[in-house]
Structure formats: C-alpha cells, structure tokens
Amino acid sequence: MDYTDKIVWITGASSGIGEALAKVFAEQGAHIILSGRRTDALDAVAADIATETLVLPFESTDYDALPAKIAEAQQWKGKIDILINNAGISQRSLAIDTDPNVYHQIVNVDLLAPIWLTQLLLPHMIAAGGGHIVGISSVAGRIGVPLRTAYCAAKHGLIGYMDALRAETQARHNIHVTNILPGSIRTNVSRNALTKDGSKRNKSDDVIDNGMEPPECARQILEAISKKMPELIIAEGPELMLAQLRQSDAEKLFEMTAGLGAQIAEKYESGDDD
C-alpha cells in the first residue's frame, strides 16, 4: 500500500474516521487535502501529518462555493487521485416526532453534498485518466435502523448513487468506486446527531463508545481502496450479521428489526435512548 505522492482529498477530516484516514494515508506517503467546517480542527490534524497537506475548509452544502474549492484543490498538485466523501451527520429521533426540516438537513449533508462534490470533480478525474471515489455510507445504508429514518434514507441513497457511478465509470474511465459501510466506530457521531427538532443530541451511545477504534477502521478502508473493492462492511457481531442478512435473507431481517424497532421506540419514549 504505497501511496507516495498520491493526492487524497478527505471531507469530514477534522475528527473521527476522517482524521484517522488522513493519518494512515500520510503514513503511506500520500499528500492530503483536509476539508471540513472547522479550520482550527483541520489545522490540528495537519500538524500531526508528516507529508504535505492543504487545509481547505468549506461548508459542504454551500454549493455556490464548491467550484472555487474544486479549482483550489486541483491547482494544489494538479490532480486528485482519491476523493473520500466522509462528511456527514446522524440522527436520533422517531419518525413520527421528527420535523421535516431535519430530513432536509440530513439528506442535504449526507447525500446531496457528496453527490455535488463528486459530480464537480468527476470531469477532472476523467481528464486525468482515472481515479478513485469513496463513499463513507453506513450499515444504516443497508438496513433500516430505528431512530435514524433520515440518516438511513441518505446513506441508502449514497450507496445507490455510488453503485450507478461505478457502472458508468469503472470500465470506461478507469475510475473505481468503493462504498464503505461502517458499523459502530468510536467517534462523536452520536453526540453530533440531530434530534427531532434539529438540535444536537450531545449524548453518546454505549454501542458507539464500545465500538471499533477509528485507526482500525481507517486501516481497513485503506486496504479496501488498495484492492479496489466495490464495497466493504466494517462491522462486528450483530451489526455485521444484520447487514449480511439484508442480502441473504431479507424477510428474516425485517422480522428481527420489527421486534427490535418496537423495543427501541419504547425505550426512547421512556427517555432511555442509549
């Protein structure tokens, strides 16, 4: 896995999986473009990386600003070899309680924003003779997870877009596409999740706190990219089993999640939403 002088652009790079990816790619010799909203956090990540970095902050849903950001990224080293669409936001609320604006915000950030960025970068990758595009989806992009209807909608959609893009570009343009479906990774995803009114949850989940460490997740993602894998589920135990059931025995999955969903909804309504 030698990425010497490869240019890797990572969104959501200020913490969690994005930060871990920046560090493991840098260890393999890649130069990193770090994007996210918080310049100070991106600067802190850049300070821990030995290879060259470009801190390129932007709001992912500021679509009018994206062409200029694409141009700046391209001008830095003349190309982008790998784009990793990692930025996103989760949800913790029952569908019946959730304000429609929460759906709009999550779908905008988790689905439309990575589509826009990919679409604008795609002509440059084609002109360069190829590249690799990665979508960080979720196990929730394969199965319906209670309290995450908006998040599931966006992450399912991202997989669909990436699968169709792969079909159009892999053989014709040498652009490989990899979907990554993480399960519980020890990040701030639960704390930053939106609640029914759009406010931050500011509370983590036990399953997240006991999840896989981000550097291990990043290592597996790096390996999947190196092998040009179309898709990789990064999960363990029940999460992995449920994700695999979606393909092998969907009826059994639906039966299991119906019971699980009822239990989780009851706990949530009682105020115990861990």
C-alpha positions as a Markdown table, in Angstrom:
| # | Residue | x | y | z |
|---|---|---|---|---|
| 1 | Met | 0.0 | 0.0 | 0.0 |
| 2 | Asp | 2.4 | 2.6 | -1.3 |
| 3 | Tyr | 0.7 | 5.9 | -1.9 |
| 4 | Thr | 3.8 | 8.1 | -2.3 |
| 5 | Asp | 2.8 | 11.4 | -3.9 |
| 6 | Lys | -0.8 | 10.4 | -4.4 |
| 7 | Ile | -3.3 | 13.2 | -3.7 |
| 8 | Val | -6.1 | 12.2 | -1.3 |
| 9 | Trp | -8.9 | 14.6 | -0.6 |
| 10 | Ile | -10.9 | 13.8 | 2.6 |
| 11 | Thr | -14.1 | 15.6 | 3.7 |
| 12 | Gly | -15.1 | 15.5 | 7.3 |
| 13 | Ala | -11.3 | 15.3 | 8.1 |
| 14 | Ser | -11.3 | 17.2 | 11.4 |
| 15 | Ser | -12.1 | 14.2 | 13.6 |
| 16 | Gly | -13.1 | 10.6 | 13.8 |
| 17 | Ile | -12.8 | 8.4 | 10.7 |
| 18 | Gly | -11.7 | 11.3 | 8.5 |
| 19 | Glu | -8.8 | 12.3 | 10.8 |
| 20 | Ala | -7.8 | 8.6 | 11.1 |
| 21 | Leu | -7.9 | 8.2 | 7.3 |
| 22 | Ala | -5.7 | 11.3 | 6.8 |
| 23 | Lys | -3.1 | 9.9 | 9.1 |
| 24 | Val | -3.0 | 6.4 | 7.7 |
| 25 | Phe | -2.8 | 7.7 | 4.1 |
| 26 | Ala | 0.0 | 10.1 | 5.1 |
| 27 | Glu | 1.9 | 7.2 | 6.7 |
| 28 | Gln | 1.9 | 5.6 | 3.2 |
| 29 | Gly | 3.3 | 8.7 | 1.6 |
| 30 | Ala | 0.2 | 10.4 | 0.3 |
| 31 | His | -0.4 | 14.2 | 0.3 |
| 32 | Ile | -3.6 | 15.1 | 2.0 |
| 33 | Ile | -6.3 | 17.7 | 1.3 |
| 34 | Leu | -8.2 | 18.2 | 4.6 |
| 35 | Ser | -11.7 | 19.6 | 4.4 |
| 36 | Gly | -14.4 | 20.3 | 6.9 |
| 37 | Arg | -16.1 | 23.3 | 8.5 |
| 38 | Arg | -13.6 | 24.0 | 11.4 |
| 39 | Thr | -10.3 | 25.4 | 10.3 |
| 40 | Asp | -8.8 | 25.2 | 13.8 |
| 41 | Ala | -9.5 | 21.4 | 14.0 |
| 42 | Leu | -8.2 | 20.8 | 10.4 |
| 43 | Asp | -5.0 | 22.7 | 11.3 |
| 44 | Ala | -4.6 | 20.5 | 14.3 |
| 45 | Val | -4.9 | 17.4 | 12.1 |
| 46 | Ala | -2.4 | 18.8 | 9.6 |
| 47 | Ala | 0.1 | 19.4 | 12.4 |
| 48 | Asp | 0.2 | 15.7 | 13.1 |
| 49 | Ile | 0.8 | 14.7 | 9.5 |
| 50 | Ala | 4.4 | 14.4 | 8.1 |
| 51 | Thr | 3.5 | 14.7 | 4.4 |
| 52 | Glu | 2.3 | 17.8 | 2.7 |
| 53 | Thr | -1.2 | 18.9 | 3.5 |
| 54 | Leu | -3.7 | 21.5 | 2.2 |
| 55 | Val | -6.3 | 22.7 | 4.7 |
| 56 | Leu | -9.3 | 23.5 | 2.6 |
| 57 | Pro | -12.3 | 24.4 | 4.8 |
| 58 | Phe | -15.8 | 24.8 | 3.4 |
| 59 | Glu | -19.4 | 24.1 | 4.3 |
| 60 | Ser | -20.3 | 21.0 | 2.3 |
| 61 | Thr | -23.8 | 22.3 | 1.4 |
| 62 | Asp | -22.6 | 25.7 | 0.2 |
| 63 | Tyr | -23.0 | 24.6 | -3.4 |
| 64 | Asp | -22.2 | 28.0 | -4.9 |
| 65 | Ala | -18.7 | 27.9 | -3.3 |
| 66 | Leu | -17.8 | 24.4 | -4.5 |
| 67 | Pro | -16.5 | 25.2 | -7.9 |
| 68 | Ala | -13.9 | 27.5 | -6.4 |
| 69 | Lys | -12.9 | 24.9 | -3.9 |
| 70 | Ile | -12.6 | 22.3 | -6.6 |
| 71 | Ala | -10.3 | 24.7 | -8.5 |
| 72 | Glu | -8.1 | 25.3 | -5.4 |
| 73 | Ala | -7.8 | 21.6 | -4.8 |
| 74 | Gln | -6.9 | 20.9 | -8.4 |
| 75 | Gln | -4.3 | 23.6 | -8.5 |
| 76 | Trp | -2.5 | 22.5 | -5.4 |
| 77 | Lys | -0.8 | 19.4 | -7.0 |
| 78 | Gly | -2.5 | 19.3 | -10.4 |
| 79 | Lys | -4.8 | 16.4 | -9.8 |
| 80 | Ile | -6.9 | 14.4 | -7.2 |
| 81 | Asp | -6.2 | 10.7 | -7.1 |
| 82 | Ile | -8.7 | 9.7 | -4.4 |
| 83 | Leu | -11.8 | 11.5 | -3.1 |
| 84 | Ile | -13.2 | 10.3 | 0.1 |
| 85 | Asn | -16.7 | 11.6 | 0.8 |
| 86 | Asn | -16.7 | 11.2 | 4.6 |
| 87 | Ala | -18.6 | 14.3 | 6.0 |
| 88 | Gly | -22.0 | 13.5 | 7.4 |
| 89 | Ile | -24.4 | 13.8 | 10.3 |
| 90 | Ser | -26.6 | 11.3 | 12.0 |
| 91 | Gln | -30.0 | 11.3 | 13.7 |
| 92 | Arg | -31.7 | 10.1 | 16.9 |
| 93 | Ser | -35.4 | 10.6 | 16.8 |
| 94 | Leu | -38.6 | 8.7 | 15.9 |
| 95 | Ala | -40.0 | 9.4 | 12.5 |
| 96 | Ile | -43.4 | 10.4 | 13.9 |
| 97 | Asp | -41.8 | 13.1 | 16.1 |
| 98 | Thr | -39.3 | 14.5 | 13.6 |
| 99 | Asp | -39.6 | 17.9 | 12.0 |
| 100 | Pro | -39.4 | 17.7 | 8.2 |
| 101 | Asn | -36.6 | 20.2 | 8.2 |
| 102 | Val | -34.4 | 17.6 | 9.9 |
| 103 | Tyr | -34.9 | 15.3 | 6.9 |
| 104 | His | -34.0 | 18.1 | 4.6 |
| 105 | Gln | -30.8 | 18.9 | 6.5 |
| 106 | Ile | -29.6 | 15.3 | 6.9 |
| 107 | Val | -30.3 | 14.4 | 3.3 |
| 108 | Asn | -28.6 | 17.6 | 2.2 |
| 109 | Val | -25.4 | 16.9 | 4.2 |
| 110 | Asp | -25.2 | 13.1 | 3.8 |
| 111 | Leu | -26.4 | 12.6 | 0.2 |
| 112 | Leu | -26.7 | 15.8 | -1.9 |
| 113 | Ala | -23.4 | 17.3 | -0.7 |
| 114 | Pro | -21.2 | 14.3 | -1.6 |
| 115 | Ile | -23.0 | 14.0 | -4.9 |
| 116 | Trp | -22.3 | 17.6 | -5.8 |
| 117 | Leu | -18.7 | 17.4 | -4.9 |
| 118 | Thr | -18.2 | 14.2 | -6.8 |
| 119 | Gln | -20.0 | 15.5 | -9.9 |
| 120 | Leu | -17.9 | 18.6 | -10.0 |
| 121 | Leu | -14.6 | 16.6 | -9.5 |
| 122 | Leu | -15.6 | 13.9 | -12.0 |
| 123 | Pro | -14.6 | 15.7 | -15.2 |
| 124 | His | -11.1 | 16.4 | -13.8 |
| 125 | Met | -10.6 | 12.7 | -12.9 |
| 126 | Ile | -11.7 | 11.6 | -16.3 |
| 127 | Ala | -9.3 | 14.1 | -17.9 |
| 128 | Ala | -6.5 | 12.8 | -15.7 |
| 129 | Gly | -7.1 | 9.2 | -16.9 |
| 130 | Gly | -8.7 | 7.8 | -13.8 |
| 131 | Gly | -9.0 | 7.9 | -10.0 |
| 132 | His | -10.9 | 6.5 | -7.1 |
| 133 | Ile | -14.0 | 7.8 | -5.4 |
| 134 | Val | -15.1 | 6.6 | -1.9 |
| 135 | Gly | -18.4 | 7.0 | -0.3 |
| 136 | Ile | -18.5 | 6.5 | 3.5 |
| 137 | Ser | -22.0 | 5.2 | 4.0 |
| 138 | Ser | -23.0 | 3.1 | 7.0 |
| 139 | Val | -24.5 | -0.2 | 8.0 |
| 140 | Ala | -27.6 | 2.0 | 8.2 |
| 141 | Gly | -27.2 | 2.3 | 4.4 |
| 142 | Arg | -28.0 | -1.3 | 4.1 |
| 143 | Ile | -30.6 | -1.9 | 6.8 |
| 144 | Gly | -33.4 | 0.2 | 8.4 |
| 145 | Val | -32.1 | 1.3 | 11.8 |
| 146 | Pro | -34.7 | 2.7 | 14.3 |
| 147 | Leu | -34.3 | 6.4 | 15.3 |
| 148 | Arg | -32.5 | 7.0 | 12.0 |
| 149 | Thr | -35.1 | 7.3 | 9.2 |
| 150 | Ala | -33.5 | 10.4 | 7.7 |
| 151 | Tyr | -30.0 | 9.0 | 8.1 |
| 152 | Cys | -30.9 | 5.7 | 6.6 |
| 153 | Ala | -32.6 | 7.4 | 3.6 |
| 154 | Ala | -29.4 | 9.4 | 2.9 |
| 155 | Lys | -27.0 | 6.5 | 3.4 |
| 156 | His | -29.1 | 4.1 | 1.3 |
| 157 | Gly | -29.2 | 6.8 | -1.4 |
| 158 | Leu | -25.4 | 7.3 | -1.3 |
| 159 | Ile | -24.8 | 3.6 | -2.0 |
| 160 | Gly | -27.2 | 3.7 | -4.9 |
| 161 | Tyr | -25.5 | 6.8 | -6.4 |
| 162 | Met | -22.0 | 5.3 | -6.0 |
| 163 | Asp | -23.1 | 1.9 | -7.4 |
| 164 | Ala | -24.5 | 3.6 | -10.5 |
| 165 | Leu | -21.5 | 5.8 | -10.9 |
| 166 | Arg | -19.2 | 2.7 | -10.7 |
| 167 | Ala | -21.2 | 1.1 | -13.5 |
| 168 | Glu | -20.7 | 4.2 | -15.7 |
| 169 | Thr | -17.0 | 5.0 | -15.0 |
| 170 | Gln | -15.0 | 1.9 | -14.0 |
| 171 | Ala | -14.5 | 0.2 | -17.3 |
| 172 | Arg | -14.9 | 3.3 | -19.5 |
| 173 | His | -12.8 | 5.9 | -17.5 |
| 174 | Asn | -10.7 | 3.8 | -15.0 |
| 175 | Ile | -12.5 | 5.4 | -12.1 |
| 176 | His | -13.0 | 3.0 | -9.3 |
| 177 | Val | -15.8 | 3.5 | -6.7 |
| 178 | Thr | -15.8 | 2.0 | -3.2 |
| 179 | Asn | -18.7 | 2.0 | -0.7 |
| 180 | Ile | -17.7 | 1.8 | 2.9 |
| 181 | Leu | -20.3 | 0.7 | 5.4 |
| 182 | Pro | -19.1 | 1.2 | 9.0 |
| 183 | Gly | -20.9 | 0.0 | 12.0 |
| 184 | Ser | -20.2 | 1.3 | 15.5 |
| 185 | Ile | -16.9 | 3.3 | 15.4 |
| 186 | Arg | -15.8 | 5.2 | 18.5 |
| 187 | Thr | -16.4 | 8.7 | 17.3 |
| 188 | Asn | -18.7 | 11.7 | 18.1 |
| 189 | Val | -21.3 | 10.6 | 15.7 |
| 190 | Ser | -24.0 | 10.1 | 18.3 |
| 191 | Arg | -23.2 | 13.3 | 20.2 |
| 192 | Asn | -23.5 | 15.3 | 17.0 |
| 193 | Ala | -26.6 | 13.5 | 15.8 |
| 194 | Leu | -29.7 | 15.7 | 15.3 |
| 195 | Thr | -32.8 | 15.2 | 17.4 |
| 196 | Lys | -36.5 | 15.7 | 16.4 |
| 197 | Asp | -36.2 | 19.5 | 16.3 |
| 198 | Gly | -32.8 | 19.7 | 14.7 |
| 199 | Ser | -30.8 | 20.3 | 17.9 |
| 200 | Lys | -27.7 | 18.3 | 18.7 |
| 201 | Arg | -28.2 | 15.3 | 20.9 |
| 202 | Asn | -25.0 | 15.9 | 22.9 |
| 203 | Lys | -25.0 | 12.4 | 24.2 |
| 204 | Ser | -23.3 | 9.2 | 23.0 |
| 205 | Asp | -24.5 | 5.6 | 22.7 |
| 206 | Asp | -23.0 | 2.7 | 24.6 |
| 207 | Val | -22.6 | 0.8 | 21.4 |
| 208 | Ile | -20.6 | 3.6 | 19.9 |
| 209 | Asp | -18.4 | 4.1 | 23.0 |
| 210 | Asn | -17.6 | 0.4 | 22.9 |
| 211 | Gly | -17.1 | 0.3 | 19.1 |
| 212 | Met | -14.1 | -0.1 | 16.9 |
| 213 | Glu | -11.3 | 2.5 | 17.2 |
| 214 | Pro | -11.1 | 4.9 | 14.2 |
| 215 | Pro | -7.5 | 4.0 | 13.3 |
| 216 | Glu | -8.5 | 0.3 | 12.8 |
| 217 | Cys | -11.5 | 1.4 | 10.7 |
| 218 | Ala | -9.2 | 3.6 | 8.6 |
| 219 | Arg | -6.7 | 0.8 | 8.1 |
| 220 | Gln | -9.5 | -1.4 | 6.7 |
| 221 | Ile | -10.7 | 1.3 | 4.4 |
| 222 | Leu | -7.2 | 1.8 | 3.1 |
| 223 | Glu | -6.9 | -1.9 | 2.4 |
| 224 | Ala | -10.3 | -1.8 | 0.6 |
| 225 | Ile | -9.2 | 1.1 | -1.6 |
| 226 | Ser | -5.9 | -0.6 | -2.4 |
| 227 | Lys | -7.7 | -3.7 | -3.5 |
| 228 | Lys | -10.3 | -1.6 | -5.5 |
| 229 | Met | -13.1 | -3.3 | -3.6 |
| 230 | Pro | -16.6 | -2.2 | -4.7 |
| 231 | Glu | -17.9 | -2.4 | -1.1 |
| 232 | Leu | -16.7 | -3.2 | 2.4 |
| 233 | Ile | -18.8 | -3.6 | 5.6 |
| 234 | Ile | -16.7 | -2.7 | 8.6 |
| 235 | Ala | -18.7 | -4.1 | 11.5 |
| 236 | Glu | -18.7 | -6.9 | 14.0 |
| 237 | Gly | -21.1 | -9.1 | 15.8 |
| 238 | Pro | -24.9 | -8.4 | 15.4 |
| 239 | Glu | -24.3 | -5.3 | 13.2 |
| 240 | Leu | -22.3 | -7.4 | 10.6 |
| 241 | Met | -24.9 | -10.2 | 10.8 |
| 242 | Leu | -27.8 | -7.9 | 10.2 |
| 243 | Ala | -26.1 | -6.2 | 7.2 |
| 244 | Gln | -25.3 | -9.5 | 5.7 |
| 245 | Leu | -28.9 | -10.7 | 6.2 |
| 246 | Arg | -30.2 | -7.9 | 4.0 |
| 247 | Gln | -28.7 | -9.8 | 1.1 |
| 248 | Ser | -29.1 | -13.4 | 2.2 |
| 249 | Asp | -32.5 | -13.5 | 4.0 |
| 250 | Ala | -34.3 | -10.1 | 3.8 |
| 251 | Glu | -37.6 | -11.5 | 5.3 |
| 252 | Lys | -35.7 | -12.7 | 8.4 |
| 253 | Leu | -34.0 | -9.3 | 8.7 |
| 254 | Phe | -37.3 | -7.5 | 8.5 |
| 255 | Glu | -38.9 | -9.7 | 11.2 |
| 256 | Met | -35.9 | -9.2 | 13.5 |
| 257 | Thr | -35.8 | -5.4 | 13.0 |
| 258 | Ala | -39.6 | -5.1 | 13.6 |
| 259 | Gly | -39.2 | -6.5 | 17.0 |
| 260 | Leu | -36.0 | -4.6 | 17.7 |
| 261 | Gly | -37.6 | -1.4 | 16.5 |
| 262 | Ala | -40.5 | -1.7 | 18.8 |
| 263 | Gln | -38.2 | -2.2 | 21.8 |
| 264 | Ile | -36.0 | 0.8 | 20.9 |
| 265 | Ala | -39.0 | 3.0 | 20.3 |
| 266 | Glu | -40.5 | 2.2 | 23.7 |
| 267 | Lys | -37.1 | 2.9 | 25.4 |
| 268 | Tyr | -36.8 | 6.1 | 23.5 |
| 269 | Glu | -40.2 | 7.3 | 24.5 |
| 270 | Ser | -39.5 | 6.5 | 28.1 |
| 271 | Gly | -36.4 | 8.7 | 28.0 |
| 272 | Asp | -33.8 | 5.8 | 27.9 |
| 273 | Asp | -32.4 | 6.2 | 24.4 |
| 274 | Asp | -29.0 | 4.6 | 24.8 |
